[in-house]
Amino acid sequence: MMHMRRFAALALATLATGACAPVQGAYERVFPAPPPPEAPVPAPAEAAPGMDGDSAVWQTALATDGQRILVSRRLKRLWLMEGDSVIKTAPVAIGRDTVFRYAGRSYDFSTPTGKRTVLDKEEMPLWIPPDWHYFEKAVEQDLEPVHLRNGDRVELSDGTAIEVRKGAVGRLNRFGNWWPFTPGSEIVFDGKIFIPPLGSPQRKIPKVLGTHRLILGDGYLIHGTPEEDSIGREASHGCIRMLNRDVAELYTLVPKGTPVFVY
């Protein structure tokens, strides 16, 4: 009886140990290595411009008193400064640094260096696509761009029509019913891309510019974006993009008239 008890105790101990020990042929859990530590963010005085940057703008920005915004194209980073102190810093996306050519015209999609000013601010901005947006789509999809004007009617091959009524672009079906296109959707039929008139609802696109924008003039903005993966890259058509949470904070901190130095 004593031998039986010892055998049972040994068997239980073996089972208990085996439940925690690796089994021959079974996988072992591998824990992922911790991510490498992020590189420290340099101070603006340490963030000299690259070869294609503007040292004069950088030096002027550092020497300027009061509140101002600095943007490094090389580091793709923005700083809001007050005197020698950094109030906020955040990563940004900048222009693609390419030139798009179409129908004899050239469109520069780089972010230019220089000094600008926050001329105005806006919450929940609408994007009004320039003509080059539709020309890009035309090239990408081998389409013919067609400018629409108020009162235009374009017959389509399926018996329906594109019609502009009271400044809005819509589609007229074969039963005479007309409804406007949803802003943000491209109007593509019969190998053509139709460009809505300026001022039409179809030319006012929500969400593309994120939650806030600072207007710098000449079509350039500091704005948010739904494309968070673009931050830290050359991804825009010339504007400075920020994460929505970052541009929302910047919006509250920066008054109109604040100088902006891009170098």
C-alpha positions, 0 to 999 in steps of 0.5 A: 500500500505504501508503494502504491501511494508513493507511485501515485504521488510521483505520477501526480508530480510528473504530470504537474511538472509536465504541464508547465515544461516544454513538450517535445515538438510543441512551439515555444512562445516567443515574445517580440523584441521591444521597439527601439527607443525613438530618437530625441527631437532636436531643438530648432537651433540644432535642426539645420536645413538640408542641402535644398533648404534655406539657411537664411530663413532658418537663421531669421526664424531663430533670431525672431522674437515672440511667437512663431512657427518653424517648419523643417522640410528636412526633418518634416517637423514643426515647432511652435516657439515663444522666444527661445522656448518650444511650446509645441512640436509635432511631425508633419508631411510636406510636398512631394517635390515633383512637377506635374505637367498637363496640357502645356501647364506645370504644377509644382507640388513642393513645399516652398521655403520662405516666410509666411503669415497665418492669414486666417484659421478655420474649423472643419474646412472644406477642400475646393479641389483645384483643376490639377486634381482632376487633371491628375485623375484624367492622367491616372485613368486615361480620361478626358476632363470636361469643365462644367458650367451652370446650365450645362447638360451632357448626354450620356451613352446610357440615355441619362444626362449630366446636368447642372441646375442652380449651381449643383451637378446632378444626373438626370435619369431616363424618367426625368428624375434628377439628383445631385452627386455626393460631394467627394465622389468623382463624376466619371462617365463615358471615358470622361471626368467632369469637373464641377463648377467652382462654388458648386456643392460637388466642388466642396469636399469634406474631411480631406483637410482634417479638422482644422486649417491655418491659411498661409496664402497662395493656396498653402495651408497647415491642415489636418488629414485623414491619411495619418500614415502620410505624416513624416513623408513627402506626400502632399501637393505642397501644403503642410499636413499634421495629425488632426490632434496636433493641428487642433492643438496648434489651432488653439495656440496660434492667433492670426498674424503669427509668422511661419518660417519654412526652411 
